[in-house]
Amino acid sequence: MIVGQKKTLDERQRWYWKKNIRFILWLLVIWAIVAYGGGVLLAEPLSNVQFFGVSLSFWIAQQGSILVFFLLILIYAIRMDRLDKQYVQLLKADKEG
Amino acid sequence: MSVEAITITLVIITFLIYTAIGWWSRVRDTSSFYIAGQNVPTVANGAAIAADWMSAASFISMAGLVAFLGYDGTIYLMGWTGGYVLLALLLAPYLRKFGKFTVPDFIGDRFYSSSARAVAAIATIFISLTYISGQMRGVGIVFSRYLQVDIIVGVLIGMAIVGFFALLGGMKGVTWTQAVQYFVVIIAFLIPAFAISAQLTGNPIPQVSFITSDIVERLSHIQIDLGMTEYMAPFTDLSMINVFMMTLALMAGTAGLPHVIVRFYTVKSVRAARWSAVWAIIFIGLLYLTAPAVGAFAKYNLIDTIADQPLEEVQNIDWVNKWETTGLLEFNDHDGDGVINYTSGEANEVSIDGDIIVLSTPEVANLAPFVIALVAAGGLAAALSTASGLLITMTSAVSHDIYYRIFNKTASEAQRLRVGRITLFMALLVAAYVGINPPGFAGEVVALAFGLGAASLFPVILLGIFDKRMNKEGAIAGILTGLLFTLIMIGSILSESIFGTDGPLLDSFFGINAQGVGVVGMMLNFIVSFIVSRLTAEPPKEIQELIENVRAPEIDEDVSEKD
């Protein structure tokens, strides 16, 4: 039912895995900066910045970070869908070429 | 109709719906019983994850916890949502690709070891059992407060309902009931939130009026005036290091909770696993973006109603009177001046249980009796959906991982299904027992469940996927180090309530409290498993192939035929 049952990863699969790892690392860097930078480590300086009726760090800690988490998961799903398509196209090209 | 009559009617209607779904989704094979036959649609799985995840604590207690912690309530808001980023990016797609039944399945196969499988199964049972006692308690509390039914009777009714659809339908029945229960939970949470927001700010959207109105700022000022900590200022209740560690422990713990992870096994494909994480965070986020608003608005309302008011006048308010009789709201006029001093420290004359914030909002905001009934049905749905997910997870750990995979490898399909149902029934009895006789440290066991998830299962699964060199020796050494360290630390810091010692054996671990210490256990797990794995033999060839296979892209059949 599924390809990729070969003994080891071929060149294309390795390319796919490296791309995947790079997406994950970027998204996790943003995750850490927003949650632990904006919400915790920089909470004191950022509490002097006004964001609508509350302080910026308060908003990040109580709402903003959750919106960012949603965006990160969404972006990952979209980018991986695109990567899956690229991979299939490469397979086709290999076959034709 | 009286509030009680409406509540009973609504609760019975929702229970009948859950039962009907259980009957409709009854199953005959183990794949359906444990992983719903792997054909749950993405959106339904997202809703089921959300209901599975959002427990009685999320629904009843969290807004109150945030209301009393102020800024530092972020540990729950970020901690209980940020773990989904870890799940979606680091675990869910690969576990789905691996495609077996349970979390111990992955750990046992990946580390080619029955001991690893057994340790993972025991961790799963322990985590789920500590968690389920809180859910059953939640069921009992809702029954006793809204319907004046005895807590024991309430727990038994709840168990009977969960037992019916879980025994018949296994994971399939649980999944579809959870998807429906999510909508009961979220509607019950949002309607009072809309109402209190419209009343206080003129804007009915609480998630928006939370920042556009000046309620939070006014609450900050009032709290300072009353001698409490400033609502909007960080680290007034918890130190920075504890906020950091507790948030991280809850996030990694979320990603290490077996009943949540296993939900990603139930969808059709790797792609569907990624998208069910998207739906899950949408469904969960809806409640979590609302909770801080409900917390702040309700607290503002509460302070406004009682602080510096004549005691007698306040006690005549209908809802104050009602909650005073439950013991969740207490006044004690120390100085005998007849005026309520609401402040922090010695002079304070009010004690408020955080659960009141959500439970009393409909009454404080003068909403129709129907809304009060809805909150009761929502609390029950939140508790029952989580309880059913935990039951299935415990059952699969015993009947699939321990009985079938370790003791009786030749068991037939029918035998396995029968053992599964018997185990589930026994798990129900255990859950009912801990619901009726909860351990005295019920609040602390949640910290324990998350700490253990973060320190044991999460690192091992992560390394199993991303570190090809990780072997049996490393994984077992790591998991045991993480478990033991975290158990000992939590046990010593909370020894007063767990073992009844005169004082805590240990104040904190270098300033980190019990809820955050799981992060240290997690780091030790990572370090120990890395070192041990590098000093011992690399995993066998077929295991390295298994890992490559889990990492390889999943392509539909039609493409592979062309290949």
Interface residues (C-beta under 8 A of the other chain):
Chain A: M1 I2 V3 G4 Q5 K7 T8 L9 Q13 Y16 W17 N20 I24 L27 L28 W31 A35 Y36 G39 V40 L41 A43 E44 S47 F51 F52 G53 V54 S55 S57 F58 W59 A61 Q62 Q63 S65 I66 L67 F69 F70 L72 I73 L74 Y76 A77 M80 D81 L83 D84 Y87 V88 L91 K92 K95
Chain B: V66 Y71 G73 T74 L77 M78 T81 G82 Y84 V85 A88 L89 L90 P93 Q207 F210 I211 T212 S213 D214 I215 V216 E217 M232 A233 P234 F235 M240 V243 F244 T247 L248 M251 R271 R274 W275 A277 V278 I281 I282 G285 Y288 L289 P292 E545 E548 N549 R551 A552 P553 E554 I555 E557 V559 S560 K562 D563
